[in-house]
Amino acid sequence: MEMASEQLLAVSKDKAWAALNDPEILKVSIPGCDAIDKIGENEYEVALTAAVGPVKARFKGKMRLADIAAPDSYSIQFEGQGGAAGHGKGSAKVSLEEVGPNETKLSYTAQAQVGGKIAQIGSRLVDMAAQKMANEFFGAFNQELSRRYPGAASAAPIADAPETKTEGGLKRTLNWFKGSAKDEKPES
C-alpha cells in the first residue's frame, strides 16, 4: 500500500516541527493510540487499537525516526504486531515547507505491508482504512494545533484527497455484494 498527501497547517514551520516531534500531541492525534513511549534516541514504542474491516486488534510496535533534517524533514520506520490479527511494517517520509509566517505545507509519502488476517481482508479495504486513519489523524492534529496555538485556524488538505467511504457506506456496499450473490442463479 502506498499513500501520499499534502496538508496546509496554520502554524509556523517551527511550531509544526515541534508538534510532529511531541509524543503527547501525536498520542492524542493518532486514532486509537494508547501510548507512545520513548525507548531510545529517536525510537519509540507505540500501542494502539485499530480496526481494518471486520478485524479489530491492539497493536504494539516500534517507530524510529531517521534521516532527520530539522526542521525540514525526517523519515519514519515502523513495525507492529497485532497478535492473531496480523502484523504490519512500513516507512514514511515527512517534509515541511514554509508557505507564510503562520502557514506550513506538510507533505508525506508512506508505504506499508501487512500480513496475517489483515492481509486476507483485501487491499481495497486496507487502503480505505489507512486513508480513514490518515484523515482522522490530520483532523485531530489540526485541532490540537488550534488548541495549543489559539491563533491557528483549521487546516485542510491542499489537494483533494481520494474519496473515503464511511463505515456505513462500506457496510452498504458489502451488503449490496451479498445481496447480488443471493440473486444469482446457480448454473445448471
Backbone as numpy.savetxt, mean C-alpha at the origin, in Angstrom:
# Nx Ny Nz CAx CAy CAz Cx Cy Cz
3.37 -8.59 -9.37 2.52 -7.42 -9.37 3.41 -6.20 -9.37
3.03 -5.21 -10.16 3.75 -3.95 -10.20 2.75 -2.81 -10.07
3.15 -1.78 -9.34 2.31 -0.60 -9.17 3.20 0.63 -9.26
2.64 1.71 -9.75 3.35 2.99 -9.78 2.31 4.10 -9.68
2.67 5.17 -8.99 1.74 6.29 -8.86 2.50 7.52 -8.40
1.83 8.63 -8.45 2.35 9.89 -7.94 1.27 10.53 -7.09
1.68 11.18 -6.01 0.78 11.88 -5.12 1.32 13.28 -4.89
0.44 14.24 -4.77 0.84 15.59 -4.43 0.56 15.78 -2.95
1.60 16.04 -2.17 1.47 16.25 -0.73 1.53 17.73 -0.44
0.64 18.21 0.42 0.53 19.64 0.71 1.43 20.05 1.87
2.69 19.60 1.82 3.70 19.97 2.81 5.03 20.15 2.09
5.98 20.76 2.78 7.31 20.94 2.20 7.98 19.57 2.04
9.01 19.54 1.23 9.76 18.31 0.98 10.36 17.77 2.29
10.90 18.67 3.12 11.49 18.24 4.40 10.45 17.60 5.31
9.25 18.18 5.37 8.19 17.61 6.20 7.72 16.28 5.64
7.63 16.18 4.33 7.22 14.91 3.70 8.26 13.83 4.00
9.54 14.16 3.89 10.61 13.19 4.17 10.55 12.74 5.63
10.39 13.71 6.55 10.31 13.37 7.97 9.13 12.44 8.24
7.99 12.71 7.62 6.80 11.87 7.83 7.00 10.46 7.28
7.65 10.35 6.13 7.90 9.03 5.54 8.89 8.20 6.35
9.61 8.84 7.25 10.59 8.15 8.08 10.18 8.10 9.55
8.94 8.42 9.83 8.42 8.41 11.20 7.55 7.18 11.39
8.02 6.19 12.17 7.25 4.95 12.36 5.84 5.19 12.90
5.65 6.21 13.72 4.32 6.47 14.28 3.35 6.94 13.20
3.81 7.81 12.30 2.95 8.26 11.20 2.65 7.10 10.27
3.66 6.30 9.98 3.44 5.14 9.10 2.48 4.15 9.73
2.61 3.93 11.03 1.74 2.96 11.72 0.27 3.36 11.60
-0.04 4.64 11.76 -1.44 5.06 11.65 -1.91 5.17 10.21
-0.97 5.17 9.26 -1.32 5.32 7.85 -1.45 4.00 7.11
-0.69 2.99 7.49 -0.72 1.70 6.80 -1.96 0.94 7.25
-2.85 0.57 6.32 -4.08 -0.14 6.70 -3.77 -1.44 7.45
-4.40 -1.61 8.60 -4.26 -2.84 9.37 -2.96 -2.97 10.13
-2.14 -1.92 10.18 -0.84 -2.00 10.84 -1.01 -2.02 12.36
-0.41 -3.03 12.99 -0.44 -3.14 14.44 0.83 -2.59 15.07
1.97 -2.75 14.39 3.25 -2.32 14.97 4.31 -2.12 13.89
5.16 -1.13 14.13 6.39 -0.93 13.37 7.47 -0.67 14.41
8.36 -1.62 14.58 9.40 -1.52 15.60 10.77 -1.52 14.94
11.60 -0.56 15.34 12.96 -0.48 14.81 13.78 -1.61 15.42
14.46 -2.38 14.56 15.29 -3.50 15.06 16.76 -3.33 14.69
17.08 -2.30 13.94 18.46 -2.05 13.55 18.53 -0.78 12.74
19.73 -0.48 12.24 19.90 0.71 11.41 19.08 0.56 10.14
18.05 1.38 9.99 17.17 1.37 8.81 16.44 0.05 8.62
16.22 -0.71 9.69 15.48 -1.98 9.62 14.35 -1.97 10.64
13.22 -2.50 10.21 12.03 -2.49 11.04 11.32 -3.84 10.99
10.67 -4.17 12.09 9.79 -5.32 12.11 8.37 -4.77 12.04
7.55 -5.36 11.18 6.20 -4.85 10.94 5.19 -5.97 11.17
4.08 -5.62 11.81 2.98 -6.57 12.00 1.70 -5.89 11.52
0.96 -6.58 10.64 -0.29 -6.01 10.16 -1.26 -7.11 9.78
-2.51 -6.74 9.77 -3.58 -7.65 9.36 -4.09 -7.16 8.02
-4.15 -8.07 7.07 -4.59 -7.69 5.72 -5.54 -8.75 5.18
-6.44 -8.31 4.31 -7.37 -9.21 3.65 -7.17 -9.07 2.14
-7.02 -10.21 1.49 -6.92 -10.26 0.04 -8.01 -11.22 -0.41
-9.07 -10.66 -0.99 -10.21 -11.51 -1.34 -10.75 -12.16 -0.07
-10.99 -13.47 -0.09 -11.53 -14.15 1.07 -10.48 -14.50 2.12
-9.21 -14.27 1.84 -8.13 -14.63 2.76 -7.75 -13.43 3.61
-7.89 -13.60 4.93 -7.51 -12.55 5.88 -6.50 -13.17 6.84
-5.40 -12.46 7.06 -4.36 -13.01 7.93 -3.56 -11.90 8.59
-2.89 -12.28 9.64 -1.96 -11.37 10.32 -0.57 -11.69 9.77
0.07 -10.68 9.23 1.38 -10.84 8.64 2.44 -10.22 9.55
3.55 -10.91 9.67 4.71 -10.39 10.38 5.86 -10.39 9.38
6.60 -9.31 9.36 7.68 -9.24 8.40 8.71 -8.20 8.75
9.64 -8.05 7.83 10.71 -7.09 8.00 10.73 -6.13 6.82
11.13 -4.91 7.13 11.24 -3.86 6.13 12.62 -3.22 6.30
13.31 -3.03 5.20 14.64 -2.42 5.26 14.71 -1.28 4.25
15.24 -0.14 4.71 15.44 1.01 3.84 16.85 0.95 3.28
17.00 1.24 1.99 18.31 1.21 1.35 18.39 2.35 0.34
19.56 2.53 -0.23 19.77 3.57 -1.25 19.23 4.93 -0.79
19.47 5.26 0.47 18.92 6.47 1.05 19.68 7.70 0.54
18.95 8.61 -0.07 19.48 9.89 -0.54 18.59 10.98 0.04
18.74 11.21 1.35 17.87 12.16 2.06 18.05 13.57 1.51
17.02 14.33 1.35 15.59 14.07 1.50 14.91 13.76 0.16
15.63 13.12 -0.74 15.10 12.93 -2.09 14.48 11.56 -2.36
15.12 10.48 -1.88 14.62 9.15 -2.25 15.19 8.06 -1.37
14.53 6.92 -1.43 15.05 5.68 -0.85 14.34 4.50 -1.46
14.90 3.34 -1.20 14.29 2.08 -1.63 13.86 1.33 -0.38
12.83 0.54 -0.52 12.32 -0.27 0.58 12.31 -1.72 0.11
12.89 -2.61 0.90 12.76 -4.05 0.65 11.91 -4.60 1.79
10.97 -5.47 1.44 10.10 -6.02 2.48 9.81 -7.49 2.20
9.54 -8.20 3.29 9.11 -9.59 3.19 8.27 -9.88 4.42
7.28 -10.76 4.24 6.39 -11.07 5.35 5.80 -12.45 5.23
5.44 -13.00 6.39 4.82 -14.32 6.49 3.43 -14.15 7.10
2.46 -14.82 6.50 1.10 -14.76 7.01 0.59 -16.14 7.40
1.47 -17.02 7.85 1.07 -18.37 8.25 0.48 -19.12 7.07
-0.65 -19.77 7.31 -1.29 -20.58 6.27 -1.77 -19.73 5.09
-1.96 -18.43 5.31 -2.45 -17.56 4.23 -1.40 -17.37 3.15
-0.13 -17.47 3.51 0.91 -17.31 2.51 1.98 -16.33 2.92
2.73 -15.88 1.94 3.85 -14.98 2.19 3.99 -14.01 1.03
4.76 -12.97 1.27 5.01 -12.00 0.22 6.35 -11.34 0.41
6.89 -10.83 -0.69 8.13 -10.06 -0.62 8.15 -9.12 -1.81
8.94 -8.07 -1.66 9.02 -7.13 -2.76 9.88 -5.94 -2.43
9.78 -4.94 -3.29 10.56 -3.73 -3.11 9.78 -2.54 -3.66
10.19 -1.37 -3.23 9.58 -0.14 -3.72 10.66 0.94 -3.79
10.50 1.84 -4.72 11.39 2.99 -4.86 10.50 4.23 -4.66
10.88 5.07 -3.70 10.11 6.25 -3.36 10.98 7.48 -3.60
10.42 8.49 -4.28 11.17 9.73 -4.48 10.28 10.93 -4.24
10.90 12.00 -3.79 10.21 13.25 -3.51 10.78 14.36 -4.38
9.89 15.21 -4.88 10.31 16.35 -5.69 9.54 17.58 -5.20
10.27 18.63 -4.86 9.63 19.86 -4.41 8.93 20.53 -5.59
7.65 20.83 -5.41 6.86 21.49 -6.45 6.71 22.96 -6.10
6.58 23.25 -4.81 6.44 24.61 -4.31 6.83 24.62 -2.84
6.72 25.76 -2.17 7.14 25.83 -0.77 6.38 24.86 0.14
5.13 24.61 -0.17 4.33 23.68 0.63 3.67 22.62 -0.25
4.37 22.19 -1.27 3.88 21.13 -2.15 5.04 20.24 -2.55
4.82 18.94 -2.40 5.84 17.96 -2.75 5.19 16.85 -3.55
5.84 16.47 -4.65 5.36 15.34 -5.44 6.07 14.09 -4.96
5.29 13.10 -4.52 5.82 11.80 -4.13 5.54 10.84 -5.28
6.58 10.18 -5.76 6.44 9.18 -6.82 6.93 7.85 -6.27
6.24 6.78 -6.64 6.71 5.46 -6.21 6.45 4.42 -7.29
7.29 3.42 -7.27 7.09 2.21 -8.05 7.31 1.05 -7.08
6.50 0.03 -7.21 6.61 -1.12 -6.30 6.41 -2.41 -7.08
7.15 -3.42 -6.69 7.00 -4.76 -7.23 6.85 -5.71 -6.05
5.99 -6.70 -6.20 5.80 -7.67 -5.12 5.45 -9.03 -5.71
5.82 -10.05 -4.97 5.44 -11.43 -5.31 4.78 -12.03 -4.07
3.75 -12.84 -4.30 3.07 -13.50 -3.21 3.04 -15.00 -3.46
2.91 -15.77 -2.39 2.83 -17.22 -2.50 1.84 -17.76 -1.48
1.48 -19.01 -1.59 0.54 -19.63 -0.67 -0.89 -19.39 -1.12
-1.82 -19.39 -0.17 -3.24 -19.21 -0.50 -3.50 -17.90 -1.22
-2.76 -16.87 -0.84 -2.96 -15.57 -1.48 -2.70 -15.66 -2.98
-1.66 -16.37 -3.36 -1.32 -16.50 -4.78 -2.39 -17.29 -5.52
-3.09 -18.18 -4.84 -4.12 -18.99 -5.48 -5.39 -18.19 -5.77
-5.53 -17.05 -5.13 -6.72 -16.20 -5.32 -6.77 -15.65 -6.74
-5.63 -15.36 -7.29 -5.58 -14.79 -8.64 -5.00 -13.40 -8.62
-4.24 -13.11 -9.66 -3.51 -11.84 -9.70 -4.43 -10.63 -9.74
-5.59 -10.76 -10.35 -6.49 -9.60 -10.44 -6.99 -9.17 -9.06
-7.38 -10.14 -8.23 -7.83 -9.80 -6.88 -6.68 -9.27 -6.03
-5.48 -9.86 -6.19 -4.32 -9.39 -5.45 -4.00 -7.95 -5.86
-4.02 -7.67 -7.15 -3.76 -6.31 -7.65 -4.79 -5.32 -7.11
-6.06 -5.70 -7.10 -7.11 -4.81 -6.59 -6.91 -4.55 -5.11
-6.56 -5.59 -4.34 -6.33 -5.41 -2.90 -5.13 -4.50 -2.66
-4.08 -4.66 -3.44 -2.89 -3.80 -3.30 -3.22 -2.35 -3.63
-3.98 -2.12 -4.69 -4.36 -0.76 -5.06 -5.25 -0.14 -3.98
-6.14 -0.93 -3.42 -7.02 -0.44 -2.35 -6.18 -0.05 -1.13
-5.20 -0.89 -0.78 -4.34 -0.58 0.36 -3.54 0.69 0.11
-3.03 0.86 -1.12 -2.27 2.07 -1.45 -3.15 3.30 -1.33
-4.37 3.23 -1.84 -5.30 4.37 -1.74 -5.62 4.68 -0.29
-5.85 3.65 0.53 -6.15 3.86 1.94 -4.94 4.45 2.67
-3.74 3.95 2.31 -2.52 4.49 2.93 -2.41 5.98 2.67
-2.51 6.40 1.40 -2.33 7.81 1.09 -3.45 8.66 1.67
-4.65 8.15 1.76 -5.72 8.89 2.42 -5.40 9.14 3.88
-4.97 8.09 4.60 -4.63 8.23 6.01 -3.35 9.06 6.20
-2.37 8.87 5.32 -1.11 9.61 5.40 -1.37 11.11 5.23
-2.17 11.48 4.25 -2.50 12.88 4.03 -3.31 13.46 5.18
-4.20 12.65 5.75 -4.98 13.10 6.90 -4.05 13.35 8.10
-3.07 12.46 8.29 -2.12 12.64 9.39 -1.23 13.87 9.15
-0.83 14.10 7.91 -0.06 15.31 7.60 -0.87 16.56 7.92
-2.15 16.55 7.57 -3.03 17.69 7.85 -3.19 17.90 9.35
-3.25 16.80 10.12 -3.39 16.90 11.57 -2.11 17.46 12.20
-0.97 16.98 11.74 0.31 17.41 12.32 0.73 18.80 11.85
0.38 19.13 10.63 0.75 20.43 10.05 -0.55 21.13 9.64
-1.19 21.85 10.57 -2.53 22.41 10.33 -2.72 23.18 9.04
-1.70 23.77 8.45 -1.85 24.51 7.21 -1.92 23.62 5.98
-1.63 22.33 6.15 -1.59 21.41 5.00 -3.00 21.09 4.53
-3.21 21.20 3.25 -4.50 20.82 2.66 -4.44 19.35 2.27
-5.57 18.76 2.02 -5.59 17.38 1.57 -4.96 17.29 0.20
-4.20 16.25 0.01 -3.55 16.04 -1.29 -4.31 14.98 -2.06
-3.94 14.83 -3.32 -4.64 13.87 -4.18 -3.66 13.27 -5.17
-4.04 12.16 -5.76 -3.18 11.60 -6.81 -3.01 12.61 -7.93
-1.83 12.66 -8.51 -1.58 13.58 -9.61 -2.26 13.08 -10.87
-2.06 11.82 -11.16 -2.70 11.22 -12.33 -3.88 10.39 -11.84
-4.83 10.14 -12.72 -5.96 9.31 -12.34 -5.45 7.92 -11.98
-5.83 7.46 -10.81 -5.45 6.11 -10.38 -6.33 5.10 -11.11
-5.80 3.89 -11.29 -6.64 2.87 -11.90 -7.89 2.66 -11.05
-8.97 2.32 -11.70 -10.23 2.12 -10.99 -10.06 1.01 -9.96
-10.53 1.29 -8.75 -10.48 0.30 -7.69 -11.91 -0.04 -7.31
-12.24 -1.29 -7.36 -13.59 -1.71 -7.00 -13.71 -1.79 -5.49
-14.87 -1.42 -4.98 -15.10 -1.56 -3.56 -15.43 -3.01 -3.26
-15.41 -3.36 -1.98 -15.72 -4.73 -1.61 -17.10 -5.13 -2.09
-18.06 -4.22 -1.97 -19.42 -4.51 -2.42 -19.46 -4.77 -3.92
-18.72 -3.94 -4.69 -18.65 -4.13 -6.13 -18.00 -5.45 -6.49
-16.98 -5.83 -5.73 -16.31 -7.10 -5.97 -17.25 -8.26 -5.68
-18.00 -8.16 -4.59 -18.95 -9.23 -4.26 -20.01 -9.35 -5.35
-20.48 -8.21 -5.87 -21.47 -8.26 -6.94 -20.89 -8.93 -8.17
-19.63 -8.61 -8.49 -18.98 -9.22 -9.65 -18.85 -10.72 -9.46
-18.40 -11.15 -8.28 -18.25 -12.58 -8.02 -19.60 -13.29 -8.05
-20.63 -12.66 -7.49 -21.96 -13.25 -7.52 -22.49 -13.35 -8.94
-22.17 -12.35 -9.78 -22.59 -12.39 -11.17 -21.97 -13.59 -11.86
-20.63 -13.82 -11.61 -19.98 -14.97 -12.22 -20.60 -16.27 -11.73
-20.90 -16.36 -10.44 -21.52 -17.57 -9.90 -22.89 -17.78 -10.55
-23.64 -16.70 -10.68 -24.96 -16.79 -11.29 -24.88 -17.20 -12.74
-23.88 -16.68 -13.47 -23.70 -17.04 -14.88 -23.37 -18.51 -15.02
-22.58 -19.04 -14.09 -22.19 -20.45 -14.17 -23.41 -21.34 -13.94
-24.34 -20.91 -13.06 -25.53 -21.71 -12.79 -26.46 -21.75 -14.00
-26.49 -20.62 -14.75 -27.40 -20.53 -15.88 -26.93 -21.35 -17.10
-25.64 -21.67 -17.13 -25.13 -22.43 -18.27 -25.61 -23.86 -18.21
-26.00 -24.37 -19.34 -26.46 -25.75 -19.40 -25.27 -26.63 -19.74
-25.15 -27.77 -19.05 -24.03 -28.66 -19.37 -24.20 -29.22 -20.77
-23.03 -29.45 -21.42 -23.06 -30.00 -22.77 -23.48 -31.46 -22.72
-24.29 -31.88 -23.68 -24.74 -33.28 -23.71 -23.93 -34.08 -24.66
